[in-house]
Amino acid sequence: MFRYIKTALLPSLPPINMACCTKPVEDLRKPTFGDNFPLAVPLNVLYTKTLQVNVWCIDPSQREDCVVSSSFYYKSCWQKSMSYHFTIAGFSDI
């Protein structure tokens, strides 16, 4: 079984794609996602966006399921969430 993370700044209007995806990780005992996704977004626009973070699971039959979903929004929340590194572990029970 594999896990990967998809992130997106919403709302996002074409032609600008503000969605990103990590590489799948197979070792779920202590998964580490070290991907960086630099997006050039003016601060006044960033305050109008929501950061959507989803953790996806790919089972042996290649079916994909969203197992964790979270959103961050509003100026003060952005400042807090942007200053942390998130470690997502312990998916063996899901």
Secondary structure, 3 states (H helix, E strand, C coil): CEEEEEEEEECCCCCCCCEEECCCECCCCCCCCCCCCCCCCCHHHHCCCEEEEEEEEECCCCCEEEEEEEEECCHHHHHHHHCCCCCCCCHHHC
